[in-house]
Amino acid sequence: ADAPPWEESARAPRQPEPPAPAQPAPLGQGAGPAAPPPAAPASTPADADAAPLFSGNWGELIAGLRERLGAKEIMLAQNAELTGVRGNLFCLRAPPQFRFSATPEVQALLAQALSEALGAPVQLDVALGEISGETPFMQQQRLRGEALEAARERLQQDPVVMALVREFDATLRPDSIQPVQE
């Protein structure tokens, strides 16, 4: 059978490169929510015209699909954690409250967009259950919170702000601070 492009380099390296590791273990097992996903085999210059490889980062993969997806597909992808990849099968777990976005029709549309992005057929296995890791939405919220806290700290330590507070008895309202969007 034809192997998906993200597995081809793992089985047959093109040049005298060291062999890439075998299929990575399922993601999210045995590691805490902040553990980085395992790295997928890197593409080589000879692969430049081949389909992009899956890096193991679910959030990054679906971020590139937003223009191809409808609201329900985005809802499912953003709120599901990737629990493993076996060949061309992507295993996802979504919280029970997102069951309306885990219908067979939505799953088929998400699988089609993933197939187009990865250049090979993709199948989805979506289970409903409690999330044990971090979904792309959870990661976005965490990163926004970290950026907001960093912006607040920088502003509170700013010499001009400190002078205004000291000289004019000014008050810094933390709830009015927003990080700059880049």
Secondary structure, DSSP 8 states (H G I E B T S, - for coil): ----HHHHHHH--SSS-----SS---TTSSS-TTS---------GGGTTS-----S-HHHHHHTTGGG--HHHHHHHHH-EEEEEETTEEEEEE-GGGGGG-SHHHHHHHHHHHHHHHTS--EEEEEES---S--HHHHHHHHHHHHHHHHHHHHHH-HHHHHHHHHH-----GGG------
